[in-house]
Amino acid sequence: ICTTHEAMRHAKAVEFLRQVEVLKKLSSAEIIRVAAAMQWEEYESNTVIFREGEMGEHFYVITSGEVQVTKLNAATEVDEFVRVMSSGDHFGELALLKDDTRSATCVSTTDVQLLVLSRDHFSAMLGSLQELMDRPDVPLLISSKKSSVLDLSRAASIKYKLDIPFEDLEIMHALGSGAFGRVKLVRHMQTDQTFALKCLVKSHIVANNLKDHVVNEKKVMMMLDHPFILKLHHTYKDDLYVYFLLELALGGELFTFLRRRERFEEAAARFYVASVGHDKAVDYWALGVLIYELIAGTVPFFADDPMQVYSLVLTGNIKFPVHFRYKAMYILNVDLVQKLLAQNPVRRLGNLKHGVGDIINHRWFSGYDWDGLLKHKLTPPIIPQLKNNMDSSNFERITDELKDVTPCAWDPDF
């Protein structure tokens, strides 16, 4: 419920920001980042938001309520009415451009809810607004209601990588289990090729309102082609399940090896961290957690009660274990983790002006062969031993069956 509420608020903020003239040159991705950085503030009726002559440091968008604008008449020394602003209106945008004093006074005439952004936060994320406004128009970068990152409408025209009928697959056994289904090892009987078959229970998806999520997952995976992302070869459906036929990786889960070793040296941690793609502020935070866990062998926020975990996350107080602190790269370890786990996403490494480049160029990755990693020229720290293409010994065997699997009328385009 909280996640849905936040998503709706974020979508509303994006909608408002698209109407702001000084932000017209921002791309969709930049608008989304600005919306995520804005703070929601509430003012009671008859509250002065700012006065004429004060230094302007914040930009405001009204999401509900009304704000009255007045301006001082120098001759009479009386504040004169200018106008009333309501939901969708914005004010103070010049504060994003330069240091200047407010040219009018703004007072709430009703209880009002505002989206607020400071110039410092905007500059930290995207740099100078003036430079953004002065840049030439570039195709696919101009603000648009469609994302310039991934156009899902193209997915329908993309053909499956392999044309394998479902009845030609022999199901061997389960490799993994999740909240909505199983991942099973399957063999193509005609070629002896092996794959991973992700089986999601349709009735569970519908009950949890995840139909769009699953359909979008298919569309996204159809469009992806990257050496570090498992390829989607085909999809299927029947009365009980929707299925994803995926590239098979029999090496097992990274955290199985972490449990065996307790923790990794920095070189191994760098290899696995470098293989993970990130593009959202929350993902950069998760990347910080991953680095901490790989090197420390434990999570940065731990408690038996989930609510205590949430509390620790919100306080952001990170303690580093002794063996973490006394490593040769201690300063770099701590610096990178702390910057990735910054509570304020506007100040979080990877979410600043230079994006993921700030992570790639951090001294923790100094001298790292990124090109070699992409071209599979680096030797992995762990090379799982496999007897054949059906050896699933690196996975824990799952024997229990899914419960409450009933026929479902949902008929997606699979």
C-alpha positions as CSV (number, residue, x, y, z in Angstrom):
1,I,0.0,0.0,0.0
2,C,2.8,2.4,0.9
3,T,4.7,1.6,-2.3
4,T,1.6,2.2,-4.4
5,H,1.0,5.5,-2.6
6,E,4.5,6.6,-3.2
7,A,4.3,5.6,-6.9
8,M,1.1,7.6,-7.3
9,R,2.7,10.7,-5.7
10,H,5.8,10.3,-7.9
11,A,3.7,10.1,-11.0
12,K,1.8,13.1,-10.0
13,A,5.0,15.1,-9.4
14,V,6.2,14.1,-12.9
15,E,3.0,15.2,-14.4
16,F,3.2,18.7,-12.7
17,L,6.9,19.1,-13.7
18,R,6.3,18.5,-17.4
19,Q,4.2,21.8,-17.4
20,V,7.1,23.9,-16.0
21,E,8.5,26.1,-18.8
22,V,12.0,26.4,-17.4
23,L,12.2,22.6,-17.3
24,K,11.1,22.0,-20.9
25,K,14.6,21.1,-22.0
26,L,14.9,18.3,-19.5
27,S,14.6,14.7,-20.8
28,S,12.1,12.3,-19.4
29,A,14.8,10.6,-17.3
30,E,15.8,13.9,-15.9
31,I,12.3,14.9,-15.1
32,I,11.8,11.6,-13.3
33,R,14.9,12.2,-11.2
34,V,13.8,15.7,-10.3
35,A,10.4,14.4,-9.2
36,A,12.0,11.8,-7.0
37,A,14.1,14.5,-5.3
38,M,11.3,16.8,-4.5
39,Q,10.0,17.0,-0.9
40,W,6.3,17.0,-0.1
41,E,5.5,19.9,2.4
42,E,2.2,21.0,3.9
43,Y,1.3,24.5,5.2
44,E,-1.7,25.5,7.2
45,S,-3.9,28.3,6.0
46,N,-2.5,31.9,6.4
47,T,1.1,30.7,6.5
48,V,3.8,32.8,4.8
49,I,5.8,30.6,2.5
50,F,8.3,33.3,1.7
51,R,8.4,37.1,1.7
52,E,9.4,39.6,-0.9
53,G,13.1,40.5,-0.6
54,E,14.2,37.2,0.9
55,M,16.8,35.1,-0.8
56,G,15.3,32.5,-3.1
57,E,16.6,29.0,-2.7
58,H,13.6,26.8,-3.4
59,F,11.2,26.0,-6.2
60,Y,7.5,25.1,-5.4
61,V,4.7,23.3,-7.2
62,I,1.2,23.4,-5.7
63,T,-0.5,20.0,-5.6
64,S,-3.5,21.0,-3.6
65,G,-4.9,24.2,-2.0
66,E,-4.4,27.9,-2.9
67,V,-1.5,30.4,-2.5
68,Q,-2.0,34.2,-2.7
69,V,0.7,36.3,-4.3
70,T,1.2,40.0,-3.2
71,K,3.7,42.6,-4.1
72,L,4.8,45.6,-2.1
73,N,3.8,49.0,-3.6
74,A,6.8,51.2,-3.0
75,A,4.8,54.4,-2.9
76,T,2.1,53.3,-0.5
77,E,4.2,50.7,1.3
78,V,1.2,48.3,1.2
79,D,1.1,44.8,-0.2
80,E,-1.1,44.7,-3.3
81,F,-2.9,41.6,-4.5
82,V,-1.4,40.0,-7.7
83,R,-3.1,36.7,-8.1
84,V,-4.2,33.4,-6.5
85,M,-2.5,30.2,-7.5
86,S,-3.9,26.7,-7.2
87,S,-3.2,23.0,-7.9
88,G,-0.8,22.6,-10.8
89,D,0.6,26.2,-10.6
90,H,4.3,26.7,-9.7
91,F,6.4,29.5,-8.3
92,G,9.9,30.4,-7.3
93,E,11.4,28.7,-10.4
94,L,14.0,31.4,-10.8
95,A,15.6,30.1,-7.6
96,L,16.8,27.1,-9.7
97,L,18.7,29.5,-12.0
98,K,20.5,32.0,-9.8
99,D,20.9,33.6,-6.4
100,D,18.3,36.4,-6.3
101,T,15.8,37.8,-3.9
102,R,12.1,37.0,-4.1
103,S,10.1,39.5,-6.1
104,A,6.8,38.9,-4.3
105,T,5.3,37.4,-1.1
106,C,3.4,34.1,-1.2
107,V,0.9,33.2,1.6
108,S,-1.3,30.1,1.8
109,T,-5.0,31.0,1.8
110,T,-6.1,27.5,2.5
111,D,-4.3,24.4,3.8
112,V,-1.9,23.7,1.0
113,Q,0.4,20.9,-0.1
114,L,3.5,21.7,-2.1
115,L,6.3,19.9,-3.9
116,V,9.6,21.6,-3.0
117,L,13.1,21.4,-4.6
118,S,16.2,23.3,-3.6
119,R,18.7,24.7,-6.1
120,D,21.5,22.8,-4.3
121,H,19.8,19.5,-4.8
122,F,18.9,20.2,-8.4
123,S,22.6,21.2,-9.2
124,A,24.0,18.1,-7.4
125,M,21.8,15.9,-9.6
126,L,21.8,17.6,-13.0
127,G,24.3,20.5,-12.9
128,S,23.4,24.0,-13.9
129,L,19.8,24.5,-15.0
130,Q,21.0,27.4,-17.3
131,E,23.4,25.0,-19.1
132,L,20.5,22.5,-19.5
133,M,18.3,25.2,-20.9
134,D,21.0,26.4,-23.3
135,R,21.8,23.0,-24.7
136,P,20.6,22.2,-28.3
137,D,17.6,20.0,-28.8
138,V,18.7,16.4,-29.2
139,P,16.3,13.8,-30.6
140,L,14.9,11.4,-27.9
141,L,16.3,13.6,-25.1
142,I,13.6,16.3,-25.2
143,S,11.0,15.9,-22.5
144,S,8.3,13.5,-23.6
145,K,5.5,11.5,-21.9
146,K,7.1,8.4,-23.2
147,S,10.3,7.1,-21.6
148,S,13.4,7.5,-23.7
149,V,15.1,4.7,-21.9
150,L,13.0,1.7,-23.1
151,D,10.0,1.9,-25.5
152,L,8.0,-1.1,-24.5
153,S,5.7,-0.7,-27.6
154,R,8.6,-2.1,-29.7
155,A,8.4,-5.5,-27.8
156,A,5.5,-6.7,-29.9
157,S,7.6,-6.6,-33.1
158,I,10.5,-8.6,-31.6
159,K,10.6,-12.3,-32.4
160,Y,11.5,-15.0,-29.9
161,K,15.2,-16.0,-30.0
162,L,14.3,-19.7,-30.3
163,D,11.2,-21.3,-31.7
164,I,10.6,-24.2,-29.3
165,P,7.1,-25.6,-28.7
166,F,6.2,-26.1,-25.1
167,E,5.4,-29.8,-25.7
168,D,9.1,-30.4,-26.8
169,L,10.3,-29.6,-23.3
170,E,11.0,-32.2,-20.7
171,I,10.8,-30.9,-17.2
172,M,13.6,-32.3,-15.0
173,H,13.3,-30.8,-11.5
174,A,13.1,-27.5,-9.6
175,L,16.1,-25.1,-9.4
176,G,14.5,-22.4,-7.3
177,S,11.4,-21.2,-5.6
178,G,9.7,-17.8,-5.2
179,A,6.5,-16.2,-4.0
180,F,4.7,-16.8,-7.2
181,G,6.1,-20.0,-8.6
182,R,9.2,-22.1,-9.4
183,V,12.2,-22.1,-11.7
184,K,12.7,-25.6,-13.2
185,L,15.4,-27.2,-15.2
186,V,14.1,-28.4,-18.6
187,R,15.5,-30.2,-21.6
188,H,14.7,-29.7,-25.2
189,M,14.1,-33.3,-26.3
190,Q,15.1,-32.7,-29.9
191,T,18.5,-31.1,-29.3
192,D,19.3,-32.0,-25.7
193,Q,19.7,-28.3,-24.9
194,T,18.9,-27.3,-21.4
195,F,17.1,-24.2,-20.2
196,A,15.5,-22.7,-17.1
197,L,11.7,-22.5,-17.1
198,K,10.2,-19.9,-14.9
199,C,6.7,-21.0,-14.0
200,L,4.4,-18.3,-12.4
201,V,1.0,-19.1,-11.0
202,K,-1.6,-17.1,-12.8
203,S,-4.1,-17.0,-10.0
204,H,-1.4,-15.7,-7.6
205,I,-0.4,-13.0,-10.0
206,V,-4.1,-11.9,-10.4
207,A,-4.7,-12.0,-6.7
208,N,-1.8,-9.7,-6.0
209,N,-2.6,-7.2,-8.9
210,L,0.7,-8.0,-10.7
211,K,-0.7,-8.7,-14.2
212,D,0.8,-5.5,-15.7
213,H,4.1,-6.2,-13.9
214,V,4.4,-9.7,-15.4
215,V,3.5,-8.5,-18.9
216,N,6.0,-5.7,-18.7
217,E,8.6,-8.1,-17.5
218,K,8.1,-10.1,-20.7
219,K,8.3,-7.0,-22.9
220,V,11.5,-5.8,-21.2
221,M,13.2,-9.1,-21.4
222,M,12.3,-9.5,-25.0
223,M,14.2,-6.3,-25.7
224,L,17.3,-6.9,-23.6
225,D,20.5,-8.3,-25.1
226,H,23.4,-8.1,-22.7
227,P,26.2,-10.6,-21.7
228,F,25.3,-10.2,-18.0
229,I,21.5,-10.7,-18.4
230,L,19.9,-14.1,-18.9
231,K,18.3,-14.2,-22.3
232,L,14.5,-14.8,-22.7
233,H,14.1,-17.4,-25.5
234,H,10.3,-18.0,-25.4
235,T,7.1,-17.6,-23.3
236,Y,4.1,-19.9,-22.9
237,K,0.8,-20.1,-21.0
238,D,-1.8,-22.6,-19.9
239,D,-4.8,-22.5,-17.5
240,L,-2.5,-22.6,-14.5
241,Y,0.8,-20.8,-15.3
242,V,2.6,-18.3,-17.5
243,Y,6.1,-19.5,-18.4
244,F,9.4,-17.8,-19.3
245,L,12.0,-20.0,-21.1
246,L,15.3,-18.6,-20.0
247,E,19.0,-19.1,-20.7
248,L,20.3,-21.5,-18.1
249,A,23.1,-20.7,-15.6
250,L,24.0,-23.7,-13.5
251,G,26.6,-22.1,-11.4
252,G,24.2,-21.5,-8.5
253,E,23.5,-18.4,-6.4
254,L,26.3,-16.0,-5.4
255,F,25.0,-16.0,-1.8
256,T,25.4,-19.8,-1.5
257,F,29.1,-19.3,-2.0
258,L,29.1,-16.3,0.3
259,R,27.7,-18.4,3.1
260,R,30.3,-21.0,2.5
261,R,33.2,-18.5,2.5
262,E,31.7,-16.1,5.0
263,R,33.1,-13.1,3.1
264,F,35.0,-12.2,0.0
265,E,38.2,-10.3,-0.6
266,E,37.8,-6.9,-2.3
267,A,39.0,-8.3,-5.7
268,A,36.2,-10.8,-5.8
269,A,33.7,-8.3,-4.5
270,R,34.7,-5.9,-7.3
271,F,34.2,-8.5,-9.9
272,Y,30.6,-9.4,-8.9
273,V,29.6,-5.8,-8.1
274,A,30.9,-4.7,-11.6
275,S,28.7,-7.3,-13.2
276,V,25.5,-5.8,-11.8
277,G,23.7,-3.0,-13.7
278,H,22.1,-0.1,-11.9
279,D,20.1,2.9,-12.9
280,K,17.9,4.0,-10.1
281,A,18.7,5.7,-6.8
282,V,17.2,2.8,-4.8
283,D,19.3,0.4,-6.8
284,Y,22.5,2.4,-5.9
285,W,21.5,2.0,-2.3
286,A,21.0,-1.7,-2.8
287,L,24.5,-1.8,-4.5
288,G,25.9,-0.3,-1.3
289,V,24.3,-3.1,0.8
290,L,25.7,-5.7,-1.6
291,I,29.2,-4.4,-1.3
292,Y,29.0,-4.3,2.4
293,E,27.6,-7.8,2.6
294,L,30.2,-9.3,0.2
295,I,33.1,-7.8,2.2
296,A,31.7,-7.9,5.7
297,G,29.9,-11.2,5.4
298,T,26.8,-9.7,7.0
299,V,24.2,-7.1,6.2
300,P,24.6,-3.5,7.3
301,F,21.1,-3.4,8.9
302,F,20.2,-6.4,10.9
303,A,17.5,-7.2,13.6
304,D,15.2,-10.1,14.3
305,D,12.1,-7.9,14.0
306,P,11.5,-6.5,10.4
307,M,10.2,-3.2,11.9
308,Q,13.6,-2.8,13.7
309,V,15.3,-3.4,10.4
310,Y,13.2,-0.6,8.9
311,S,14.1,1.7,11.8
312,L,17.8,1.0,11.4
313,V,17.6,1.7,7.6
314,L,15.8,5.0,8.3
315,T,18.5,6.1,10.9
316,G,21.2,5.2,8.4
317,N,23.7,4.4,11.2
318,I,26.1,2.0,9.7
319,K,28.6,0.0,11.8
320,F,31.6,-1.7,10.2
321,P,32.9,-4.9,11.7
322,V,36.5,-5.2,12.9
323,H,37.7,-7.4,10.0
324,F,36.1,-4.9,7.6
325,R,37.8,-1.9,9.3
326,Y,41.3,-3.4,9.3
327,K,41.5,-4.4,5.7
328,A,44.0,-2.6,3.6
329,M,41.3,-0.9,1.5
330,Y,39.3,0.2,4.6
331,I,39.1,3.9,3.7
332,L,37.9,3.2,0.2
333,N,35.5,0.4,1.3
334,V,33.9,2.7,3.9
335,D,33.8,5.7,1.6
336,L,32.1,3.9,-1.3
337,V,29.5,2.1,1.0
338,Q,28.7,5.3,2.9
339,K,28.2,7.3,-0.3
340,L,26.0,4.6,-1.8
341,L,23.9,4.3,1.4
342,A,23.4,8.0,1.7
343,Q,19.9,8.5,3.1
344,N,19.1,11.4,0.9
345,P,18.8,10.0,-2.7
346,V,19.8,13.4,-4.0
347,R,23.2,13.1,-2.4
348,R,23.6,9.4,-3.2
349,L,26.6,8.3,-5.4
350,G,25.4,7.3,-8.8
351,N,22.4,9.7,-8.6
352,L,24.4,12.8,-9.0
353,K,25.3,14.9,-12.1
354,H,27.7,12.3,-13.6
355,G,25.4,9.4,-12.9
356,V,26.8,5.9,-12.7
357,G,30.1,7.4,-13.9
358,D,30.8,8.5,-10.3
359,I,30.6,4.8,-9.2
360,I,32.7,3.5,-12.1
361,N,35.4,6.2,-11.5
362,H,35.5,5.8,-7.7
363,R,38.9,4.8,-6.4
364,W,37.5,1.5,-5.2
365,F,37.4,0.5,-8.9
366,S,40.8,2.1,-9.7
367,G,42.5,0.3,-12.6
368,Y,39.6,-2.1,-13.1
369,D,39.3,-3.6,-16.6
370,W,35.7,-2.8,-17.4
371,D,36.2,-3.6,-21.1
372,G,37.7,-7.0,-20.2
373,L,34.8,-7.7,-18.0
374,L,32.2,-6.9,-20.7
375,K,34.1,-9.1,-23.2
376,H,34.4,-12.1,-20.7
377,K,38.2,-11.8,-20.7
378,L,38.5,-11.7,-16.9
379,T,38.8,-14.9,-14.8
380,P,35.9,-15.1,-12.3
381,P,36.8,-15.6,-8.6
382,I,34.5,-18.6,-8.5
383,I,34.3,-21.2,-11.3
384,P,31.6,-23.7,-10.4
385,Q,32.4,-27.3,-11.4
386,L,29.8,-29.0,-13.7
387,K,29.6,-32.6,-14.8
388,N,27.2,-31.8,-17.8
389,N,24.5,-29.5,-18.9
390,M,22.0,-31.0,-16.5
391,D,24.2,-30.8,-13.4
392,S,22.1,-28.8,-10.9
393,S,24.3,-29.7,-7.8
394,N,25.0,-26.1,-7.2
395,F,21.3,-25.5,-6.3
396,E,19.5,-26.7,-3.2
397,R,17.0,-29.4,-4.2
398,I,13.4,-28.3,-3.9
399,T,10.9,-31.1,-3.4
400,D,7.7,-29.5,-2.0
401,E,4.9,-28.7,-4.4
402,L,3.2,-25.3,-4.9
403,K,-0.1,-25.0,-3.0
404,D,-3.4,-23.4,-4.1
405,V,-2.7,-23.6,-7.8
406,T,-6.1,-23.3,-9.4
407,P,-7.1,-22.5,-13.0
408,C,-7.3,-18.8,-13.9
409,A,-9.2,-17.1,-16.7
410,W,-6.5,-14.4,-17.2
411,D,-5.3,-14.7,-20.8
412,P,-2.2,-12.5,-21.3
413,D,-0.3,-12.2,-24.6
414,F,2.3,-14.9,-23.9
